Amino acid sequence: MGELQHSRIQSREGTGLALYNVNQRLIHHFGEGAGLHIESELEKGTCIWFKVPNTQSL
């Protein structure tokens, strides 16, 4: 099994500038609890999801 990598997009380095931009926009609009998250496992695949607060009253 490959090494599991899990992190928020926090760097401007590499080719992830668009992901960095989207992450910063989510944080700016929804606050520090929001943002993009990535899990990647070598030769298995990558899962990207975003987190935003639920502001709707039930």
DAKA-V723673 format. One record per pair of residues at least 6 apart in sequence whose C-alpha atoms are under 8 Angstrom apart, sorted by the first residue. I is the first residue (numbers start at 0). J is the second residue. Records with the same first field share a line. If there is no record, write none. Layout:
# DAKA-V723673
I=J / J
This chain:
# DAKA-V723673
1=40 / 41 / 42 / 43
2=40 / 41
3=38 / 39 / 40 / 41
4=37 / 38 / 39 / 40
5=36 / 37 / 38 / 39
6=36 / 37 / 38
7=34 / 35 / 36 / 37
8=18 / 19 / 22 / 35 / 36 / 37
9=19
10=19
11=19
18=35
21=35
22=34 / 35
23=34
25=33 / 34 / 35 / 51
26=32 / 33 / 34
29=51 / 52
32=50 / 51 / 52
33=49 / 50 / 51 / 52
34=49 / 50 / 51
35=47 / 48 / 49 / 50
36=47 / 48 / 49 / 50
37=45 / 46 / 47 / 48
38=45 / 46 / 47
39=45 / 46
